[in-house]
Amino acid sequence: MSLGTIHFDFDKSDIRSGDVTILQGNYDQVGAAAAQKQKPGITIEGYCDPVGTAEYNMALGMRRADATKAYLVRLGADASQLTTISYGEEKIVTQDEEQFELNRRCEFKVAK
């Protein structure tokens, strides 16, 4: 299972229209696994860029992860399969300010 990463606008936790297709694909993969009697646990990890305080970014990362989970549940995902966590700015992709949008994301990890 290869679940796609979604991204967010600066200081936002709203699901962007361009990421709806990625979330639909993630939902479809999880649903296909469930149909095969597999119920994989999925962790949704929220991340931020390094702008702002560490505390603020931890909270923003959690809002992003929770918004993503809520979207998947609205599609029909089993909420009990989904957990959320925030890493804030702890695991940034880049320090280049021109590419900070890459840090503002949610990643999906399948439990082993």
ZADO-1210 file (C-alpha; in nm, 4 decimals, padded with zeros to 6 digits):
<atoms>
<atom x="00.0000" y="00.0000" z="00.0000" code="MET" pos="1"/>
<atom x="00.1438" y="00.3338" z="-00.1058" code="SER" pos="2"/>
<atom x="-00.0483" y="00.6230" z="00.0471" code="LEU" pos="3"/>
<atom x="00.0036" y="00.9719" z="-00.0912" code="GLY" pos="4"/>
<atom x="00.1113" y="01.2817" z="00.0994" code="THR" pos="5"/>
<atom x="-00.1068" y="01.5920" z="00.1046" code="ILE" pos="6"/>
<atom x="00.0046" y="01.9523" z="00.1572" code="HIS" pos="7"/>
<atom x="-00.1410" y="02.2627" z="00.3176" code="PHE" pos="8"/>
<atom x="-00.1332" y="02.6356" z="00.2643" code="ASP" pos="9"/>
<atom x="00.0629" y="02.8519" z="00.5072" code="PHE" pos="10"/>
<atom x="-00.0935" y="02.8583" z="00.8553" code="ASP" pos="11"/>
<atom x="-00.3958" y="02.6548" z="00.7368" code="LYS" pos="12"/>
<atom x="-00.5425" y="02.3152" z="00.8129" code="SER" pos="13"/>
<atom x="-00.8075" y="02.3130" z="00.5403" code="ASP" pos="14"/>
<atom x="-00.7941" y="02.0321" z="00.2851" code="ILE" pos="15"/>
<atom x="-00.6983" y="02.1865" z="-00.0480" code="ARG" pos="16"/>
<atom x="-00.9082" y="02.1020" z="-00.3525" code="SER" pos="17"/>
<atom x="-00.5999" y="01.9682" z="-00.5302" code="GLY" pos="18"/>
<atom x="-00.5420" y="01.7132" z="-00.2529" code="ASP" pos="19"/>
<atom x="-00.8929" y="01.5656" z="-00.2678" code="VAL" pos="20"/>
<atom x="-00.7820" y="01.3221" z="-00.5395" code="THR" pos="21"/>
<atom x="-00.4900" y="01.2037" z="-00.3255" code="ILE" pos="22"/>
<atom x="-00.7187" y="01.1494" z="-00.0256" code="LEU" pos="23"/>
<atom x="-00.9694" y="00.9626" z="-00.2418" code="GLN" pos="24"/>
<atom x="-00.6887" y="00.7364" z="-00.3633" code="GLY" pos="25"/>
<atom x="-00.5738" y="00.6752" z="-00.0060" code="ASN" pos="26"/>
<atom x="-00.9310" y="00.5971" z="00.0980" code="TYR" pos="27"/>
<atom x="-00.9714" y="00.3559" z="-00.1947" code="ASP" pos="28"/>
<atom x="-00.6535" y="00.1682" z="-00.0989" code="GLN" pos="29"/>
<atom x="-00.7568" y="00.1352" z="00.2649" code="VAL" pos="30"/>
<atom x="-01.1058" y="00.0237" z="00.1567" code="GLY" pos="31"/>
<atom x="-00.9602" y="-00.2382" z="-00.0772" code="ALA" pos="32"/>
<atom x="-00.7470" y="-00.3758" z="00.2065" code="ALA" pos="33"/>
<atom x="-01.0530" y="-00.3893" z="00.4348" code="ALA" pos="34"/>
<atom x="-01.2472" y="-00.5769" z="00.1648" code="ALA" pos="35"/>
<atom x="-00.9736" y="-00.8412" z="00.1736" code="GLN" pos="36"/>
<atom x="-01.0313" y="-00.8815" z="00.5484" code="LYS" pos="37"/>
<atom x="-00.7264" y="-00.6697" z="00.6277" code="GLN" pos="38"/>
<atom x="-00.7895" y="-00.3739" z="00.8541" code="LYS" pos="39"/>
<atom x="-00.4620" y="-00.1876" z="00.8525" code="PRO" pos="40"/>
<atom x="-00.4109" y="00.0780" z="01.1158" code="GLY" pos="41"/>
<atom x="-00.3195" y="00.4089" z="00.9582" code="ILE" pos="42"/>
<atom x="-00.1395" y="00.6895" z="01.1375" code="THR" pos="43"/>
<atom x="-00.1875" y="01.0356" z="00.9933" code="ILE" pos="44"/>
<atom x="00.1167" y="01.2498" z="01.0729" code="GLU" pos="45"/>
<atom x="00.0832" y="01.6287" z="01.0689" code="GLY" pos="46"/>
<atom x="00.3851" y="01.8490" z="00.9924" code="TYR" pos="47"/>
<atom x="00.4622" y="02.2207" z="00.9678" code="CYS" pos="48"/>
<atom x="00.7299" y="02.4523" z="00.8383" code="ASP" pos="49"/>
<atom x="00.9653" y="02.6121" z="01.0949" code="PRO" pos="50"/>
<atom x="00.7827" y="02.9482" z="01.0971" code="VAL" pos="51"/>
<atom x="00.6245" y="03.0180" z="01.4362" code="GLY" pos="52"/>
<atom x="00.6799" y="02.8736" z="01.7812" code="THR" pos="53"/>
<atom x="00.7298" y="02.5039" z="01.8410" code="ALA" pos="54"/>
<atom x="00.4107" y="02.4935" z="02.0506" code="GLU" pos="55"/>
<atom x="00.2042" y="02.6620" z="01.7807" code="TYR" pos="56"/>
<atom x="00.3391" y="02.4291" z="01.5133" code="ASN" pos="57"/>
<atom x="00.2636" y="02.1191" z="01.7223" code="MET" pos="58"/>
<atom x="-00.0979" y="02.2378" z="01.7536" code="ALA" pos="59"/>
<atom x="-00.1196" y="02.3257" z="01.3826" code="LEU" pos="60"/>
<atom x="00.0228" y="01.9861" z="01.2847" code="GLY" pos="61"/>
<atom x="-00.2469" y="01.8199" z="01.4976" code="MET" pos="62"/>
<atom x="-00.5207" y="02.0327" z="01.3389" code="ARG" pos="63"/>
<atom x="-00.3944" y="01.9226" z="00.9974" code="ARG" pos="64"/>
<atom x="-00.3893" y="01.5560" z="01.0958" code="ALA" pos="65"/>
<atom x="-00.7346" y="01.5786" z="01.2549" code="ASP" pos="66"/>
<atom x="-00.8800" y="01.7593" z="00.9505" code="ALA" pos="67"/>
<atom x="-00.7376" y="01.4878" z="00.7266" code="THR" pos="68"/>
<atom x="-00.8842" y="01.2122" z="00.9442" code="LYS" pos="69"/>
<atom x="-01.2239" y="01.3855" z="00.9473" code="ALA" pos="70"/>
<atom x="-01.2188" y="01.4091" z="00.5671" code="TYR" pos="71"/>
<atom x="-01.1432" y="01.0377" z="00.5318" code="LEU" pos="72"/>
<atom x="-01.4180" y="00.9498" z="00.7800" code="VAL" pos="73"/>
<atom x="-01.6636" y="01.1602" z="00.5765" code="ARG" pos="74"/>
<atom x="-01.5647" y="00.9494" z="00.2750" code="LEU" pos="75"/>
<atom x="-01.6556" y="00.6389" z="00.4755" code="GLY" pos="76"/>
<atom x="-01.3285" y="00.5336" z="00.6394" code="ALA" pos="77"/>
<atom x="-01.3488" y="00.3507" z="00.9718" code="ASP" pos="78"/>
<atom x="-01.2397" y="00.6073" z="01.2322" code="ALA" pos="79"/>
<atom x="-01.1116" y="00.3285" z="01.4577" code="SER" pos="80"/>
<atom x="-00.8449" y="00.2469" z="01.1971" code="GLN" pos="81"/>
<atom x="-00.7111" y="00.6036" z="01.1925" code="LEU" pos="82"/>
<atom x="-00.4895" y="00.7673" z="01.4522" code="THR" pos="83"/>
<atom x="-00.3356" y="01.1130" z="01.4388" code="THR" pos="84"/>
<atom x="-00.0103" y="01.2602" z="01.5630" code="ILE" pos="85"/>
<atom x="00.1687" y="01.5907" z="01.5183" code="SER" pos="86"/>
<atom x="00.5394" y="01.6318" z="01.4658" code="TYR" pos="87"/>
<atom x="00.5101" y="02.0075" z="01.4205" code="GLY" pos="88"/>
<atom x="00.8387" y="02.1320" z="01.2795" code="GLU" pos="89"/>
<atom x="01.0430" y="01.8397" z="01.4162" code="GLU" pos="90"/>
<atom x="01.0822" y="01.6536" z="01.0853" code="LYS" pos="91"/>
<atom x="01.1063" y="01.9171" z="00.8167" code="ILE" pos="92"/>
<atom x="01.1846" y="01.8259" z="00.4580" code="VAL" pos="93"/>
<atom x="01.3758" y="02.1428" z="00.3729" code="THR" pos="94"/>
<atom x="01.5306" y="02.4499" z="00.5338" code="GLN" pos="95"/>
<atom x="01.5009" y="02.6416" z="00.2056" code="ASP" pos="96"/>
<atom x="01.2378" y="02.9127" z="00.2589" code="GLU" pos="97"/>
<atom x="01.1519" y="02.8974" z="-00.1119" code="GLU" pos="98"/>
<atom x="01.0338" y="02.5362" z="-00.0581" code="GLN" pos="99"/>
<atom x="00.8688" y="02.5587" z="00.2853" code="PHE" pos="100"/>
<atom x="00.5427" y="02.4375" z="00.1323" code="GLU" pos="101"/>
<atom x="00.6986" y="02.0902" z="00.1247" code="LEU" pos="102"/>
<atom x="00.7096" y="02.0953" z="00.5060" code="ASN" pos="103"/>
<atom x="00.3373" y="02.1739" z="00.5426" code="ARG" pos="104"/>
<atom x="00.1987" y="01.8251" z="00.4971" code="ARG" pos="105"/>
<atom x="00.0290" y="01.5129" z="00.6257" code="CYS" pos="106"/>
<atom x="00.1887" y="01.1766" z="00.5668" code="GLU" pos="107"/>
<atom x="00.0233" y="00.8377" z="00.6110" code="PHE" pos="108"/>
<atom x="00.1936" y="00.5420" z="00.7772" code="LYS" pos="109"/>
<atom x="00.0504" y="00.1899" z="00.7716" code="VAL" pos="110"/>
<atom x="00.0926" y="-00.0094" z="01.0921" code="ALA" pos="111"/>
<atom x="00.2996" y="-00.3207" z="01.0465" code="LYS" pos="112"/>
</atoms>
